[in-house]
Amino acid sequence: MEDNFQKIANKVSFTTIIGNLVLSLIKLFAGIFANSKAMISDAIHSASDVFSTIIVIIGIKLASKEADKEHPYGHERMECVAAIVLAMVLFITGLGIGMDAIKTIIHGNYADIKVPGILALVAAILSILVKELMYWYTRFYAKKIDSSAMMADAWHHRSDAFSSIGALIGILGARLGFPVMDSIASLVIFFFILAAAYEIFRDAMNKMVDHSCDEDTEHQISECVMMNKEVKGIDLLQTRIFGNKIYVDVEIQVDSQYTLEKAHKIAEEVHEEIEKAFPKVKHIMVHVNPDRK
């Protein structure tokens, strides 16, 4: 299972690295020769995707390591660390683009701003199509292996597609007689990058601080426990997300007349039933209480 996880992650990451390298070079070339700051900003955004994907590869590799003496609960949270680093890279990249755009808008001499050429327009359209395809490709495999870092990378591709839409609008506006629109497009790109960075950071932090599962998942676990006819009730059910895995603590009520051996057997059955029904559950602690009725 872990080998398959690693193989899929490496395949997707390698494909997107090659795609982003080619795309960023095309956009940089178009931005320089077609006099478009928005396209150059977009090229920088695509180039940052290469670095981001490398971070994802490292994070997934570390998260896939087996538990050891120093890390008895495994290394799944390393994927969250990778996602946080990725969010910070996105934020810093966007901040540089945003500051440059604001400077041009406030202090720039609009009459001296060069109108972007048709090459920048073509590059923007190409970028939108390619980045949207990368988003759906990465998202599909992120869901398949349940990888938060890879899903963060997918949203990075989507933010790049949005930024290319902003670049396209800016370039069109500049070519229609409003040169400052190119810089305004760069500013719009900054806000898209900022929003993506925030979402990635928030999701990773929730998984780092033992956030509980959603109510629907907890309700399904509760129903699974109560399917065992020997369980009279549930005194406590707690869940926590650990990387891309779930830890469950549950206290069940059984007949107070049962022997310790029988009560233990029921606890084992509940453990196995949860494990079978919820593949994401890595660890389950079942505590038995006597039925007080």
C-alpha positions in Angstrom: 0.0 0.0 0.0 2.8 2.5 1.0 4.8 1.5 -2.1 1.8 2.2 -4.4 1.2 5.5 -2.6 4.9 6.5 -3.2 4.8 5.4 -6.9 1.6 7.4 -7.7 3.0 10.4 -5.9 6.3 10.2 -7.8 4.6 9.7 -11.2 2.3 12.7 -10.7 5.0 14.9 -9.3 7.5 14.1 -12.1 4.8 14.8 -14.8 3.8 18.2 -13.2 7.5 19.2 -12.8 8.2 18.7 -16.5 5.0 20.5 -17.4 5.7 23.5 -15.2 9.3 23.9 -16.3 8.2 23.9 -20.0 5.2 26.2 -19.3 7.2 28.7 -17.2 9.9 29.0 -19.9 7.2 29.6 -22.6 5.5 32.3 -20.4 8.8 33.9 -19.5 9.8 34.1 -23.2 6.4 35.5 -24.1 6.4 38.0 -21.2 9.9 39.4 -22.1 9.4 39.5 -25.9 5.8 40.7 -25.8 6.4 43.3 -23.0 4.0 41.9 -20.5 4.7 42.2 -16.7 1.6 40.2 -16.0 2.9 37.3 -18.1 6.4 37.5 -16.4 4.6 37.4 -13.0 2.7 34.4 -14.2 5.9 32.7 -15.4 7.4 33.2 -11.9 4.2 31.7 -10.4 4.6 28.6 -12.6 8.3 28.3 -11.8 7.5 28.4 -8.1 5.2 25.3 -8.8 8.4 23.3 -9.6 9.9 24.1 -6.2 6.5 23.4 -4.6 6.2 20.0 -6.2 9.7 19.1 -5.0 8.6 20.0 -1.5 5.5 17.7 -1.9 7.8 14.8 -3.1 10.0 15.2 0.0 7.0 15.5 2.3 5.3 12.4 0.9 8.5 10.4 1.1 9.1 11.3 4.7 5.4 10.7 5.6 5.6 7.2 4.0 8.3 6.0 6.4 7.4 3.2 8.8 7.0 3.9 12.5 10.2 3.6 14.6 11.3 3.9 18.2 11.5 7.7 18.1 8.3 8.0 16.1 5.9 5.2 17.3 2.9 6.9 15.7 4.5 7.1 12.3 5.5 10.1 10.2 2.2 11.1 8.5 2.5 14.7 9.8 5.6 15.3 7.7 3.1 15.7 4.8 1.4 18.5 6.7 4.8 20.2 7.2 5.4 20.0 3.4 1.9 21.6 2.9 2.8 24.4 5.3 6.1 25.1 3.6 4.3 25.1 0.2 1.8 27.7 1.6 4.7 29.9 2.7 6.4 29.6 -0.7 3.1 30.6 -2.4 2.6 33.6 0.0 6.2 34.9 -0.6 5.9 34.4 -4.4 2.6 36.3 -4.4 3.8 39.1 -2.2 6.7 39.9 -4.6 4.3 40.0 -7.5 1.8 42.1 -5.6 4.4 44.7 -4.4 5.8 45.1 -7.9 2.3 45.6 -9.3 1.3 48.2 -6.7 4.5 50.1 -7.3 3.8 50.3 -11.0 0.1 51.3 -10.5 0.9 54.1 -7.9 4.1 55.5 -9.3 4.2 54.4 -13.0 3.9 56.7 -15.9 1.1 55.0 -17.8 2.1 56.7 -21.1 5.5 55.0 -21.0 4.0 51.5 -20.3 4.5 49.3 -23.4 1.5 47.5 -24.8 1.8 43.7 -24.6 2.2 41.8 -27.9 -0.1 39.1 -29.2 2.4 36.5 -28.1 1.6 37.2 -24.4 -2.1 36.7 -25.2 -1.4 33.2 -26.8 0.8 32.2 -23.8 -2.0 33.2 -21.4 -4.6 31.1 -23.1 -2.1 28.1 -23.3 -1.3 28.5 -19.6 -5.0 28.5 -18.6 -5.6 25.2 -20.5 -2.5 23.4 -19.3 -2.8 24.5 -15.7 -6.4 23.5 -15.5 -5.5 20.0 -16.9 -2.7 19.8 -14.3 -5.2 20.6 -11.6 -7.7 17.9 -12.5 -4.9 15.4 -13.1 -3.2 16.0 -9.7 -6.6 16.3 -7.9 -7.7 12.8 -9.2 -4.6 11.1 -7.8 -4.5 13.2 -4.6 -8.0 11.8 -3.8 -7.0 8.3 -4.9 -4.1 8.1 -2.4 -5.7 10.6 0.1 -2.7 13.0 0.1 -3.1 16.4 1.6 0.2 17.7 0.2 -0.7 16.5 -3.3 -4.1 18.1 -3.0 -2.4 21.3 -1.9 -0.2 21.0 -5.1 -3.4 20.6 -7.2 -4.8 23.8 -5.8 -1.5 25.5 -6.6 -2.1 24.5 -10.2 -5.7 25.8 -10.0 -4.4 29.1 -8.6 -2.0 29.4 -11.5 -4.9 28.8 -13.9 -6.8 31.6 -12.2 -3.7 33.9 -12.3 -3.4 33.2 -16.0 -7.0 34.3 -16.5 -6.1 37.5 -14.7 -3.1 37.9 -17.0 -5.3 37.3 -20.0 -7.8 40.0 -19.0 -4.9 42.4 -18.2 -3.2 41.8 -21.5 -6.5 42.2 -23.4 -7.2 45.4 -21.5 -3.7 46.8 -22.3 -4.1 45.9 -26.0 -7.5 47.7 -26.1 -5.8 51.0 -24.9 -5.5 50.7 -21.2 -1.8 49.8 -20.5 -2.1 49.9 -16.7 -4.4 46.9 -17.0 -1.4 44.7 -17.3 -0.1 45.7 -13.9 -3.6 45.5 -12.4 -3.7 41.9 -13.7 -0.5 41.2 -11.7 -2.2 42.5 -8.6 -5.2 40.3 -9.2 -2.8 37.3 -9.5 -1.4 38.2 -6.1 -4.8 37.9 -4.5 -5.5 34.5 -6.1 -2.1 33.3 -4.8 -2.8 34.7 -1.3 -6.2 32.9 -1.1 -4.7 29.6 -2.2 -1.8 29.9 0.3 -4.3 30.6 3.1 -6.5 27.5 2.3 -3.5 25.2 2.1 -2.1 26.6 5.4 -5.4 26.3 7.2 -6.0 22.7 6.1 -2.5 21.6 7.1 -2.7 23.3 10.5 -6.0 21.6 11.3 -4.3 18.2 10.6 -1.3 19.3 12.7 -3.2 20.2 15.9 -5.3 17.0 16.2 -8.5 18.4 14.7 -11.5 16.1 15.1 -13.2 14.4 12.1 -16.4 16.0 10.7 -19.7 15.2 12.4 -20.8 12.9 9.5 -17.7 10.7 9.8 -18.1 10.5 13.6 -21.8 9.6 13.2 -20.8 6.8 10.8 -18.2 5.4 13.2 -20.8 5.6 16.0 -23.3 3.6 13.9 -20.6 1.1 13.0 -20.0 0.5 16.8 -23.7 0.1 17.6 -24.1 -2.5 14.9 -22.4 -4.9 17.3 -25.4 -6.4 19.2 -23.4 -6.8 22.4 -22.8 -3.1 22.7 -25.4 -1.4 24.9 -24.3 2.1 24.3 -21.4 4.5 23.7 -20.1 6.6 26.6 -17.4 8.5 24.6 -16.3 8.8 21.0 -13.3 10.9 20.1 -11.5 11.2 16.8 -8.4 13.1 15.7 -6.8 13.6 12.3 -3.1 12.7 12.2 -1.7 13.6 8.8 -4.0 11.8 6.4 -5.0 9.2 9.0 -7.6 9.0 11.7 -7.2 8.0 15.3 -10.3 6.8 17.3 -10.9 6.5 21.0 -14.2 4.9 22.0 -15.8 3.8 25.3 -18.5 1.2 24.9 -21.0 -0.2 27.4 -21.5 -4.0 27.7 -23.4 -6.2 30.1 -21.8 -5.9 33.6 -22.2 -9.7 34.1 -19.9 -10.6 31.3 -16.5 -12.0 32.1 -13.3 -10.0 31.4 -12.6 -12.4 28.6 -15.9 -11.9 26.9 -15.8 -8.1 27.3 -12.4 -8.1 25.7 -13.6 -10.2 22.8 -16.4 -7.7 22.2 -13.9 -4.8 22.2 -11.7 -6.7 19.7 -14.8 -7.2 17.4 -15.6 -3.5 17.6 -12.0 -2.7 16.8 -12.0 -4.9 13.7 -15.4 -3.7 12.5 -14.2 0.0 12.6 -10.9 -0.9 10.9 -12.7 -2.8 8.1 -15.3 0.0 7.5 -12.9 2.9 7.6 -9.6 2.4 5.8 -8.3 5.8 6.9 -8.4 4.8 10.5 -4.9 3.9 11.6 -5.3 3.4 15.4 -8.3 2.5 17.5 -8.5 2.4 21.3 -11.7 0.6 22.6 -12.4 0.9 26.4 -15.1 -1.2 27.9 -17.5 0.1 30.6 -20.2 -1.9 32.5 -23.8 -1.2 31.4 -25.2 0.9 34.3 -28.9 0.1 33.5 
